[in-house]
Amino acid sequence: NAYGIDSEGNEVTGSISVDGKYGNGILFNANGEETDINVEWISYGKLIATDEDGNEYELFVDED
């Protein structure tokens, strides 16, 4: 499970799958809208995600 914020500071949650440094997944905004994303690790427990429209998201991973 992942959680974070979009470029406007809105909360998002989602599910990601990462192999090495890169991966993909799905994010949900507060309205329940779904967005496909590509992700890249940028530091321990922190990722940058980008959707097909070029929007960026800052994500963190649950330790669970």
N, C-alpha and C positions, 0 to 999 in steps of 0.2 A: 504494500500500500504506500501511496505517496500523497503528500499534501504540500500546498504552497500558495503562491499568489501569481496573478497575471500581471501584465504590464501596468494595469491601472490600480493595482493593490487589492483586487477582489480575490477572495479565497476560492481555491479549487482543491479537489481531491481526485484521486484516481488510482489506477492500477498500471504498473509498468513492468516490462520484461527487459533486462539488460544482459548482454553478452559481451564481457570485456568492458570497453569504455562507452559503447553505444548501444542504443536499444530503442524501443517504441512502447506505446501504450495508449491509454484512453484517460482523458480528464473529464470531470463533471464540474460545472459551475454551480453557484447557489440555486439557479433555476432548474437544475437537473439536466441542462443541455450537455450533450456529449461532443467531445473533440478528440480526433486522432492526433497523436503527437509523436515526434521523434525526440529522443533524449540523449544527452551526453553528460557524463560525470565531469564535474569541474573541481570538486574537492571531496574530502571524506563526507559521505552522507548527503551531498548536495549535487543537484543536477540542474542543467538548463534544458528546457524543453521548447520545441518550436512546432507550431501547427502548420497546416497547409497554406494558411493565409500569411505566414511569416510572423505571427504573434509569438512573443516569448513569454515563458513562465519560469519562475524560480521555484524549484521543488526540493523537498527534503523527504527522506525515506524513514518510515517507521521502523524501529528496531525489532518489532514483533516478528 
